């Protein structure tokens, strides 16, 4: 299915609602390139919280641009961080962040500071082994292997797109 811009707004509003109900407001929102940037920026504006981008791309089991050490170090002063992506599909991206940041913080995965670092995705794939703290929509790709296209991924195919 192709999601619409309205879907993106609705899903982001659902995340905001769930975060506020949980009574947990982050001090910093981290948007993952590429898909997490837009929902992270929308959350940032709506919640009045600073946002930064983190370039983590897992392609063919290779990591591109892993520069993250300053972000988890903020938790040592009690900073609450929300990591945002558009979809938690396999869990690989969130899992990589968790392992990388655990090394930076010199902690074991059992000591993960879940009260300070939380994960959010517009869409959460239920078979993903990684827990998503906040999500707007759940899917199960094992039962229904759909490919979801976000509006920013298909925009270039529309008649409204202007070629340069």
Beta strands, then each sheet from edge to edge (+ up, - down):
strand 1: 28-32
strand 2: 50-54
strand 3: 57-59
strand 4: 62-64
strand 5: 81-88
strand 6: 117-125
strand 7: 134-139
sheet 1: 2+ 1+ 5+ 6+ 7+
sheet 2: 3+ 4-
end
